[in-house]
Amino acid sequence: MVKKVMFAAMAMILMYSVSNESKAQAYNTAVGLRLGSSSGLSVKHFISQDAAIEGILHTRWRGLLLTGLYEVHKDIEDVSGLGWFYGGGAHLGSWNSGSNNPYWAGNNYKGSTILGIDGIIGLDYVLEDLPLNFSLDFKPAINLINGGGFWGDDFALSVRYIF
């Protein structure tokens, strides 16, 4: 269901951008919500013309994670305001992996501190008339400490206010 909503939102953004010829609005910092399989707060700050750092404070499996990412941004020249990005980083957090958590049923863990690496690839769109940024991304992760292994189900739509 979440994937269908994200793809529909991205399709609407693309249709709007094709029908409305607008200039790409550059921004330095944007803050907002990231909605997906792990939802939370997102802060993106450009450190150069085509590079940004993003911090994500998000929840997953009844836990809290902090993710830091370095992203390289590229324009899509045929569509004004639309670009794509890729990058990587790391996460640190904790999960409630006790038996009352349906994701970890059968385990005898009371909680787990996790540390891992993340990748990210996605689309980034900036509205011309409003200080809003939309981002649709895929952020796979590998936990290096306390199990979990590879998590490749993290698709998300971010909506941020541009400062």
C-alpha positions in Angstrom: 0.0 0.0 0.0 2.8 2.4 0.9 4.6 1.6 -2.4 1.4 2.4 -4.4 1.0 5.7 -2.6 4.6 6.7 -3.2 4.5 5.8 -6.9 1.2 7.7 -7.3 2.7 10.7 -5.6 5.8 10.6 -7.8 3.7 10.2 -10.9 1.7 13.3 -10.0 4.9 15.3 -9.4 6.3 14.2 -12.7 3.0 15.1 -14.5 3.0 18.5 -12.8 6.6 19.2 -13.7 6.1 18.3 -17.4 3.0 20.4 -17.7 4.4 23.4 -15.9 7.7 24.7 -17.2 9.5 26.0 -14.2 13.1 26.7 -13.3 14.8 24.5 -10.8 14.9 26.2 -7.4 18.2 25.6 -5.6 18.1 25.2 -1.9 20.6 24.9 0.9 18.6 23.3 3.8 15.3 21.5 4.0 13.5 19.8 6.9 10.5 17.5 6.9 9.0 14.1 7.2 10.1 10.8 5.7 7.3 8.4 5.2 7.8 4.7 4.4 8.7 1.4 6.0 10.8 3.4 8.4 9.3 6.8 9.1 10.7 9.9 10.8 12.3 13.3 10.4 14.7 14.2 7.6 17.1 17.1 7.4 19.0 17.7 4.1 21.8 20.3 3.8 23.8 21.0 0.6 27.5 21.3 1.2 28.3 22.1 -2.4 26.5 22.5 -5.7 25.9 18.8 -6.2 26.6 17.2 -2.8 24.4 17.1 0.3 24.4 15.5 3.7 21.1 14.1 5.1 20.3 13.1 8.6 17.3 10.9 9.3 15.9 10.2 12.8 13.4 7.3 12.2 11.5 4.5 13.9 11.5 0.9 13.0 10.7 -2.4 14.8 9.7 -0.4 17.9 13.1 1.2 18.0 14.8 4.4 17.1 17.6 4.9 14.5 19.8 7.7 13.5 21.1 7.6 9.9 23.7 9.9 8.3 24.1 10.0 4.5 26.3 11.7 2.0 24.5 12.2 -1.3 25.6 13.2 -4.8 22.8 15.1 -6.7 22.5 15.3 -10.5 20.0 17.2 -12.6 17.5 15.6 -15.0 17.7 18.3 -17.8 14.5 17.5 -19.5 12.4 18.1 -16.4 12.9 21.4 -14.6 13.1 21.1 -10.8 13.7 17.3 -11.0 17.0 15.6 -10.2 18.3 12.2 -9.0 20.7 11.3 -6.3 22.8 8.5 -4.9 25.0 8.0 -1.9 25.8 6.1 1.3 26.3 6.4 5.0 25.7 4.6 8.3 23.1 4.1 11.0 23.1 3.6 14.7 20.1 2.8 16.9 18.2 0.2 18.9 15.3 -2.1 18.4 12.9 -3.7 20.8 13.5 -7.2 19.6 11.6 -9.0 22.4 9.1 -11.7 21.9 6.2 -9.1 22.1 7.5 -7.6 18.8 5.9 -9.4 15.9 9.0 -9.0 13.7 11.1 -10.8 16.2 8.7 -13.5 17.6 10.5 -16.4 19.1 13.7 -14.6 19.9 14.8 -14.3 23.5 16.3 -10.8 23.0 15.2 -7.9 25.3 16.6 -5.3 23.0 19.4 -4.8 20.4 21.8 -2.0 19.7 22.5 -1.9 16.0 25.1 -0.4 13.8 25.3 -0.7 10.0 25.8 0.9 6.6 23.3 2.3 4.2 23.0 3.1 0.6 20.5 5.5 -1.1 19.2 6.3 -4.6 16.2 8.4 -5.5 14.5 11.3 -7.2 14.4 14.8 -5.8 11.9 17.5 -6.9 11.6 21.1 -5.9 8.5 23.2 -6.5 8.9 26.5 -8.1 6.2 28.5 -6.4 6.3 26.9 -2.9 9.3 26.2 -0.6 8.7 22.5 -0.8 10.9 19.6 -1.7 9.7 16.0 -2.5 12.0 13.1 -2.6 11.3 9.4 -3.5 14.0 7.0 -2.5 15.2 3.5 -1.9 17.5 3.1 1.1 18.8 -0.5 1.6 20.9 -1.2 4.7 23.1 -3.9 6.2 23.4 -4.3 9.9 26.9 -5.1 11.0 26.2 -5.5 14.7 23.4 -7.5 16.4 22.0 -9.3 13.4 19.3 -8.3 11.0 21.5 -8.7 8.0 20.4 -7.0 4.8 17.2 -4.9 4.8 16.2 -4.0 1.2 12.6 -2.9 1.8 13.1 0.7 2.8 11.3 2.8 0.2 10.1 6.3 1.3 8.6 9.6 0.3 10.1 12.6 2.0 8.3 16.0 2.1 10.5 18.9 3.3 10.1 22.6 3.9 12.9 24.6 2.3 14.7 27.3 4.3 
